Amino acid sequence: GGTINLERSAIIGQDRNAGHYVTGHIDERSTIISITNESDYKRVRVTLADAFARLVAEKGSITFDGIALTVAALGDTWLEVCIISHTWKTTTLANVQVGDLLNTEYDIMAKYATRREALNAVYDSEK
């Protein structure tokens, strides 16, 4: 009975592909720490678990409740995104409050890079 965000998937082909690469999987649930009104956007700070910190880069991709966003700032235990007014008003974000949980998907490219790094470490240790 709740509201969800639904976006058509990108078409991969001859046209230029812009945007974020997301799969729709939920890695964890992040808690909203703060919501700050800026001039024409909202700055949202959420918790960042140690287990996923390696998957986050400033200006990298992250998805909250199916909304692909860009990481605006990053701390040891938190990250922030800036959400323009249109996105805030036309998605389920319009209903969130401090303390709410957001379904979080981390950048797929970071997941692959981290996995590759781990495999290289195993390979190097076997030499």
C-alpha positions as CSV (number, residue, x, y, z in Angstrom):
1,G,0.0,0.0,0.0
2,G,3.0,2.3,0.1
3,T,4.5,4.5,-2.5
4,I,7.6,3.5,-4.4
5,N,10.0,5.2,-6.9
6,L,9.9,3.6,-10.3
7,E,12.2,4.7,-13.2
8,R,12.6,3.2,-16.6
9,S,15.9,1.5,-17.1
10,A,18.5,3.0,-19.4
11,I,18.8,1.8,-23.0
12,I,22.3,0.5,-23.8
13,G,23.2,0.9,-27.4
14,Q,24.4,3.4,-29.9
15,D,23.2,6.5,-27.9
16,R,25.3,8.1,-25.2
17,N,24.6,6.5,-21.9
18,A,24.5,9.1,-19.0
19,G,23.6,8.7,-15.4
20,H,24.2,6.3,-12.6
21,Y,24.7,2.5,-12.9
22,V,22.3,0.9,-10.4
23,T,20.8,-2.6,-10.2
24,G,17.9,-2.2,-7.9
25,H,19.4,-4.3,-5.1
26,I,19.4,-3.2,-1.5
27,D,22.7,-3.4,0.3
28,E,21.6,-2.0,3.6
29,R,19.2,0.5,5.2
30,S,20.7,3.9,6.1
31,T,19.3,6.2,8.8
32,I,18.7,9.8,8.0
33,I,20.7,11.9,10.4
34,S,19.8,15.4,9.2
35,I,17.9,17.2,6.5
36,T,19.1,20.8,5.8
37,N,17.3,23.3,3.6
38,E,19.8,25.1,1.3
39,S,18.9,27.7,-1.3
40,D,17.3,25.5,-4.0
41,Y,18.0,22.0,-2.7
42,K,18.0,19.9,0.4
43,R,21.2,18.4,1.9
44,V,20.5,14.9,3.4
45,R,23.0,13.3,5.8
46,V,22.7,9.5,6.4
47,T,24.7,6.9,8.4
48,L,27.5,5.0,6.7
49,A,28.3,1.6,8.0
50,D,32.0,0.6,8.2
51,A,31.3,-2.5,6.1
52,F,30.3,-0.3,3.1
53,A,32.6,2.7,3.5
54,R,35.0,1.4,0.9
55,L,32.2,1.5,-1.7
56,V,31.6,5.3,-1.3
57,A,33.5,8.1,-3.0
58,E,32.7,11.8,-3.0
59,K,31.0,12.5,-6.3
60,G,30.3,8.8,-6.7
61,S,26.9,7.2,-7.2
62,I,24.6,6.0,-4.5
63,T,20.9,5.1,-4.5
64,F,18.3,5.8,-1.8
65,D,14.9,4.2,-2.2
66,G,15.6,3.6,-5.9
67,I,16.6,7.2,-6.5
68,A,20.1,7.4,-8.1
69,L,22.1,10.3,-6.5
70,T,25.6,11.7,-6.3
71,V,27.5,11.7,-3.0
72,A,28.1,15.4,-2.1
73,A,30.2,14.9,1.0
74,L,31.7,12.1,3.0
75,G,32.7,11.6,6.6
76,D,33.9,8.5,8.5
77,T,30.4,7.5,9.7
78,W,28.2,9.5,7.3
79,L,27.6,10.6,3.8
80,E,25.6,13.5,2.3
81,V,23.6,13.9,-0.9
82,C,22.1,17.1,-2.3
83,I,18.7,16.8,-3.7
84,I,17.2,19.4,-6.0
85,S,13.7,20.6,-5.4
86,H,12.2,18.8,-8.3
87,T,13.5,15.4,-7.2
88,W,12.5,16.1,-3.6
89,K,8.9,16.9,-4.6
90,T,8.4,14.2,-7.2
91,T,9.8,11.2,-5.3
92,T,9.1,9.5,-2.0
93,L,11.7,11.7,-0.4
94,A,9.1,14.3,0.0
95,N,7.7,12.2,2.9
96,V,11.0,11.3,4.8
97,Q,12.1,12.7,8.1
98,V,15.1,12.5,10.3
99,G,15.4,9.0,11.8
100,D,13.7,7.3,8.8
101,L,15.5,4.4,7.1
102,L,16.3,4.5,3.4
103,N,17.0,1.4,1.3
104,T,20.6,1.9,0.1
105,E,22.4,0.6,-2.9
106,Y,26.1,1.3,-3.3
107,D,27.9,2.0,-6.5
108,I,28.1,-1.2,-8.6
109,M,31.5,-0.1,-10.1
110,A,32.9,0.3,-6.6
111,K,31.6,-3.2,-5.7
112,Y,33.4,-4.7,-8.7
113,A,36.6,-2.8,-8.0
114,T,36.6,-3.9,-4.4
115,R,36.0,-7.5,-5.4
116,R,38.8,-7.3,-7.9
117,E,41.2,-5.9,-5.3
118,A,40.3,-8.7,-2.9
119,L,40.9,-11.3,-5.6
120,N,44.3,-9.7,-6.4
121,A,45.3,-9.9,-2.8
122,V,44.5,-13.6,-2.7
123,Y,46.4,-14.2,-5.9
124,D,49.4,-12.3,-4.7
125,S,49.5,-14.2,-1.4
126,E,49.6,-17.5,-3.3
127,K,52.6,-16.6,-5.3
